[in-house]
Amino acid sequence: MGVFTHDLKSMLVKLVREGLGRLIVLVSVLTCPKPMQRSPEAQKKVDEAASKLALYQFYACPFCVKTRRAIRRLNAPIELRDAQNDPIHRQTLLKEGGKIQVPCLRIEGEGETTWLYESSEIIAYLESRFGENAGKNPG
Ligand SMILES: N[C@@H](CCC(=O)N[C@@H](CS)C(=O)NCC(=O)O)C(=O)O
């Protein structure tokens, strides 16, 4: 009985979590932020910089929804990689990032690649590179 109850409980928790996640996605789609507008030259630079980034994420994870909203608002065409259903992306995240936790931003740099976890840190990083005040802060 113990094992059966435990299995049923974890199945229900998973279902509720997935359902809530999808509800959050729906609300997010209905209230999606307006993408930032830039001059064609400035947008070209952003597009180039964004091509070096990839977001490992789950569709219905609230932290990923929050991060995807920031990406949309910042109008940065960052590739989204499904680490829930795509076994290659999942394996890469585990092997190279170090753990299965989403969202995680892969940042391709000169000769080295960085894996940035934590939605708030990812958003702060993206804001510092693509936000209104990008490049204006010292350091
Ligand atoms: N504090 C983290 C929380 C991220 C988090 O809890 N992500 C969950 C999905 S919603 C996760 O990666 N779980 C691992 C798993 O389900 O295997 C953040 O803000 O990014």
The ligand as a Gaussian input file, in Angstrom:
#p B3LYP/6-31G(d) Opt

LIG

0 1
 N       15.765000      28.900000      -8.584000
 C       15.715000      28.315000      -9.889000
 C       14.601000      27.270000      -9.889000
 C       14.575000      26.467000     -11.166000
 C       13.740000      25.186000     -11.034000
 O       13.284000      24.811000      -9.950000
 N       13.553000      24.504000     -12.162000
 C       12.912000      23.224000     -12.150000
 C       11.794000      23.174000     -13.198000
 S       10.475000      24.296000     -12.833000
 C       13.907000      22.164000     -12.568000
 O       14.861000      22.435000     -13.254000
 N       13.703000      20.924000     -12.134000
 C       14.557000      19.822000     -12.499000
 C       13.782000      18.654000     -13.001000
 O       12.553000      18.739000     -13.083000
 O       14.431000      17.678000     -13.389000
 C       15.490000      29.404000     -10.933000
 O       14.947000      30.473000     -10.593000
 O       15.897000      29.217000     -12.096000

